[in-house]
Structures are given as structure tokens and as C-alpha cells.
Amino acid sequence: MPTGVIGLIAGKSQFPILFARAAKARGLKVVAVAIQGETQAELAAEVDEIVWLKLGQLGKLIKTFQKAGVRQAAMCGGVSKPRMFSDIKPDLKALLLINKLRHMADDGILRTLAKVLLDEGIEIVASHDLVPELLAAPGLYTRRGPEPAEQADAEVGWRLAAELGKLDIGQALVVKGKAVVAVEAMEGTDECIRRGGQLAGGAGAVVVKRCKPTQDQRFDLPSVGEGTVAVMQRAGASCLVIEAGRTLVFDHAPMVKRADEAGICIMAWSPTEDGK
């Protein structure tokens, strides 16, 4: 568990804010580096120090942490992946990192970044250690359980999502009639669900989101929340399956309430479960 001061590499979503509050409650000084156009402005009120960076300013990130005496840091929240091709201006440190990559898949980028930071004396620690209550507990979350067809689709999607994760492509897919109708790639989970709903005819699709088998659990854990259910509702998806213990759940009560009102089933399966 970190002591003294903790660095926060903040991306989008509410996760950086929740992390900062938990760290402060444990008496930690929080020094954040935030990404312009991604990180919520409200984070500034939750931390002791914040520096805003453009995507690609790795050297400035390192200098900020070193100046503040940060020896451990956590990555919270993602970055809109299309920006990595259209809105990044890498500095020398970032260019050196890119040159070390074999490919631009998520896990490879983050592992390499963690290694670069460690070489600079900054250890990346698991972001969920300070907020373990956000990790999904196993079980059925909603009043409604899966229909037989949804259960069958969930089982297919569960197995295939693990195979998809081995390739470090994405964490989610959409299934209907035991056929994969959409796979998450750079566009992210919400767009995958929207596209899957369209291809599935707008009714009855199952969304499966799980951790990659080789996932470095210090960062980039799958996450869901009320917004996920809202997207599913508009897309006509009827069932969500997530991985217990390795998925972050935001807005748990509002998420379940909205799902119940929409007749959507939500289940969290254990990593070794096949859904049967």
C-alpha cells in the first residue's frame, strides 16, 4: 500500500476522482497529471497538485512526479484511443517509448510505459488497491435472470472474449443467436454495443466484457456503469455479463436500477466460470 505521496495519471471517466478521494482519505498526498481534453476538470479540487499535459508529453509527466517526490503512481481512466493517431504530439521520451513497442495494442503500450517510468524511479501500482469496493462481486445483479437464449449467447461470448483478449484487441463483444455480431476494437465498448445492436436487429443482444487472460491488473481493467446500461438500452441489448473480481463497476446502485427498469439482465461471472 502506498505511503506519503501517490502519483495519479488521470484519464477520462470518474475513476481518477474516486481514486483521489480514497487516497486522501488514507492520508496520502495526491499529485496528478491530467490529460487535456480527457480528464474531468473537477479532479483539480480533489488533489493536492495537478499538472495538465497534452497527449504525448511523457517527459513533462516524469519531471512533474520526480519534482514532487513521487515514487509510486497509479493509472486511472483511459484515453480516447483514436486520439493516439490524430491528436498526439510525442516528445522525445514518448518517441523513445513508441520505438520500443512491437505494436500499438493497449496492454503493450501500458506495460512499456510502466517499464519506462520504473527506469525513472516511479513504480506503477494497481489503481484498484485503494478502491477495492469498485471491483465486481460475483452473482446476478438484477431482478431478472437470463432467458435460455441469453444464457447460451453469454456462454459463447464468455469463451470467445477470453480468446479475443489473448490477442490484446479489446475487452468486449456482442453476441446474438450464438453468433458474434460485434467486437470491441479502438472505438471502445459503447461504440461496440451500438454497432452490435444495429447488426443484431436492435433487440436481444448479449454484451460480454471480461479481463484479458494476460491482463496486467495494475491498469486498464474492464469497467462498466450506468452509462453502459444506457447505451445497451438504446441499442436494444438485453443482457450484460462481466467478470467478477476483475471489472470495475461505477454507479452500482443507479446502474442496477436502470437495468431493472429497462428489463436488462446483469451478471458477474467468476474468471473460471463458463456460465453453466
C-alpha positions in Angstrom: 0.0 0.0 0.0 1.4 3.4 -1.0 2.5 5.8 1.8 3.3 9.5 1.9 2.6 10.7 -1.7 1.0 9.0 -4.6 1.1 10.0 -8.2 -2.1 9.8 -10.3 -2.0 9.5 -14.1 -5.6 10.6 -14.8 -7.5 9.8 -17.9 -11.2 10.1 -18.6 -14.2 9.0 -16.5 -14.9 9.5 -12.8 -12.3 6.9 -11.8 -9.5 9.4 -11.2 -11.8 11.4 -8.9 -12.8 8.3 -6.9 -9.2 7.2 -6.6 -8.1 10.7 -5.4 -10.8 10.8 -2.7 -9.8 7.3 -1.5 -6.1 8.2 -1.4 -6.8 11.5 0.5 -9.0 9.6 3.0 -5.9 7.4 3.7 -3.8 10.4 4.4 -1.9 10.4 1.1 -0.8 13.5 -0.8 -2.1 13.2 -4.3 -0.1 14.6 -7.2 -2.0 14.3 -10.5 -1.0 14.6 -14.1 -4.2 15.2 -16.2 -4.7 15.0 -20.0 -6.2 18.0 -21.7 -9.4 17.0 -23.4 -9.8 13.8 -21.5 -9.6 14.3 -17.7 -12.6 15.8 -15.9 -11.8 19.4 -14.7 -13.4 18.5 -11.3 -10.3 16.4 -10.5 -8.4 19.6 -9.6 -10.5 20.1 -6.5 -9.7 16.6 -5.3 -5.9 16.5 -5.4 -3.0 18.4 -3.8 -1.3 19.2 -7.0 -2.3 18.9 -10.7 -0.4 19.5 -13.9 -2.3 19.4 -17.2 -0.5 17.7 -20.1 -1.1 17.3 -23.8 -1.2 13.7 -25.0 2.4 12.6 -25.6 4.2 14.8 -23.1 5.8 11.9 -21.3 8.9 13.9 -20.3 6.8 16.5 -18.5 4.9 13.8 -16.7 8.2 12.3 -15.4 9.6 15.7 -14.3 6.3 16.5 -12.5 6.4 13.3 -10.5 10.1 13.5 -9.8 9.9 17.1 -8.6 7.0 16.2 -6.2 8.9 13.2 -4.8 6.5 10.6 -6.3 7.9 7.1 -6.1 4.6 5.2 -6.8 1.8 6.2 -9.1 -1.5 4.7 -10.4 -3.1 4.9 -13.8 -6.9 5.7 -13.6 -9.2 6.2 -16.5 -8.5 5.7 -20.2 -7.8 7.8 -23.2 -9.9 8.0 -26.3 -7.8 5.7 -28.5 -8.4 7.4 -31.9 -6.6 10.4 -30.4 -3.4 8.3 -30.4 -3.4 8.6 -34.1 -4.9 12.1 -34.7 -4.1 14.3 -31.7 -0.7 13.2 -30.2 2.5 15.2 -30.4 5.1 13.0 -28.7 8.1 14.5 -27.0 11.5 12.8 -27.0 10.6 10.5 -24.1 7.4 9.4 -25.8 9.1 8.8 -29.1 11.6 6.5 -27.3 8.7 4.6 -25.8 6.9 4.3 -29.2 10.1 2.9 -30.7 10.2 0.2 -28.1 6.7 -1.1 -29.0 6.1 -4.1 -31.1 2.5 -3.0 -31.8 0.1 -0.3 -30.6 -2.2 -2.6 -28.6 -3.4 -1.4 -25.2 -1.5 -3.8 -22.9 1.7 -3.5 -24.8 1.7 0.3 -24.6 0.9 0.4 -20.9 3.4 -2.3 -19.9 6.1 -0.4 -21.8 5.1 2.9 -20.2 5.3 1.2 -16.8 8.8 0.0 -17.6 9.9 3.4 -18.7 8.5 5.0 -15.6 10.2 2.4 -13.4 13.5 3.2 -15.0 12.9 6.8 -13.9 12.2 5.6 -10.3 8.4 5.7 -10.5 6.6 2.4 -9.8 3.2 1.9 -11.2 0.8 0.3 -8.7 -2.6 -1.3 -9.0 -5.2 1.5 -9.3 -7.9 -0.5 -7.6 -6.0 -1.3 -4.4 -7.3 1.9 -2.8 -10.9 1.3 -4.1 -11.4 -2.4 -3.8 -15.2 -1.8 -3.3 -15.4 -1.0 -7.0 -14.5 -4.5 -8.1 -17.4 -6.5 -9.3 -18.7 -9.2 -6.8 -20.0 -12.4 -8.4 -23.6 -13.1 -8.9 -26.8 -11.9 -10.5 -27.3 -8.1 -10.0 -30.7 -7.6 -11.4 -34.2 -8.8 -10.6 -34.3 -10.6 -14.0 -32.1 -13.6 -14.7 -31.1 -14.6 -18.2 -33.5 -16.3 -20.6 -32.3 -19.6 -22.1 -31.2 -17.9 -25.4 -29.4 -15.2 -23.5 -27.6 -17.8 -21.3 -26.5 -19.7 -24.4 -25.2 -16.5 -26.0 -23.5 -15.4 -22.8 -21.6 -18.8 -22.6 -20.5 -18.4 -26.2 -19.4 -14.8 -25.7 -17.7 -15.6 -22.4 -15.4 -18.2 -24.0 -14.7 -16.1 -27.1 -14.0 -13.0 -25.1 -11.1 -14.8 -23.4 -9.7 -15.8 -26.8 -10.1 -12.2 -28.1 -8.3 -11.0 -25.0 -5.3 -13.2 -25.8 -4.7 -11.1 -28.9 -5.0 -7.8 -27.0 -7.6 -6.4 -29.3 -10.4 -5.5 -26.9 -12.4 -6.5 -23.8 -16.0 -6.7 -25.1 -18.1 -8.3 -27.7 -21.7 -8.6 -28.6 -23.5 -11.9 -29.3 -26.9 -12.9 -30.7 -28.0 -16.3 -31.8 -24.6 -17.7 -30.8 -23.0 -15.5 -33.4 -20.6 -12.7 -32.7 -22.0 -9.6 -34.2 -19.5 -7.0 -32.9 -16.1 -7.0 -31.4 -14.6 -4.1 -29.5 -11.5 -2.5 -31.1 -10.2 1.0 -30.9 -13.7 2.6 -30.8 -14.4 1.4 -27.3 -17.1 -0.5 -25.6 -20.0 1.9 -26.1 -19.5 2.1 -29.9 -19.1 -1.7 -30.0 -22.5 -2.0 -28.3 -24.1 0.5 -30.6 -22.8 -1.3 -33.7 -23.7 -4.7 -32.3 -27.3 -3.6 -31.6 -27.7 -2.3 -35.2 -26.3 -5.5 -36.6 -28.4 -7.7 -34.3 -31.6 -6.0 -35.4 -32.0 -3.8 -32.3 -33.3 -6.5 -29.8 -32.0 -9.2 -27.6 -28.2 -9.0 -28.0 -25.9 -10.1 -25.2 -22.8 -8.0 -24.2 -19.9 -9.7 -22.7 -17.0 -7.8 -21.2 -14.1 -9.5 -19.4 -10.5 -9.1 -18.5 -7.8 -10.3 -20.9 -6.2 -13.5 -19.7 -2.7 -11.9 -19.7 -4.0 -8.6 -18.3 -1.6 -6.6 -16.2 -4.1 -5.8 -13.4 -2.3 -2.6 -12.4 -4.1 -0.8 -15.2 -6.8 -0.9 -17.9 -9.3 -3.2 -16.0 -12.6 -3.5 -17.8 -15.2 -1.1 -16.4 -19.0 -0.7 -16.6 -21.5 1.7 -15.1 -24.9 3.3 -15.6 -23.7 4.8 -18.9 -23.0 1.3 -20.2 -26.6 0.2 -19.4 -28.0 3.4 -21.1 -26.1 2.6 -24.3 -27.4 -1.0 -24.1 -30.9 0.2 -23.6 -30.8 2.4 -26.7 -29.1 -0.4 -28.7 -31.7 -3.0 -27.7 -29.1 -5.2 -25.9 -30.8 -7.2 -23.2 -28.1 -8.9 -21.1 -24.6 -7.9 -19.8 -22.0 -10.3 -18.5 -18.9 -9.0 -16.7 -16.0 -10.7 -14.9 -16.2 -10.8 -11.1 -13.1 -9.5 -9.2 -11.6 -8.1 -12.3 -14.1 -5.5 -13.5 -14.6 -2.0 -12.1 -18.3 -1.1 -11.5 -19.1 2.5 -11.3 -22.5 3.9 -10.1 -23.5 0.4 -8.9 -26.9 1.2 -7.5 -28.0 3.6 -10.3 -26.7 1.0 -12.9 -28.8 -1.8 -11.4 -31.9 0.4 -11.0 -31.7 1.5 -14.6 -31.2 -2.1 -15.8 -34.2 -3.3 -13.8 -36.4 -0.5 -15.2 -35.2 -1.4 -18.8 -35.6 -5.2 -18.2 -31.9 -5.8 -18.8 -30.1 -8.6 -17.0 -26.7 -8.1 -15.5 -24.5 -11.0 -14.3 -20.9 -11.2 -12.9 -19.2 -14.5 -13.5 -16.0 -15.7 -11.9 -12.9 -15.8 -14.1 -13.0 -19.6 -14.4 -16.8 -19.9 -14.8 -18.4 -21.0 -18.1 -21.8 -19.7 -17.1 -23.4 -23.2 -16.7 
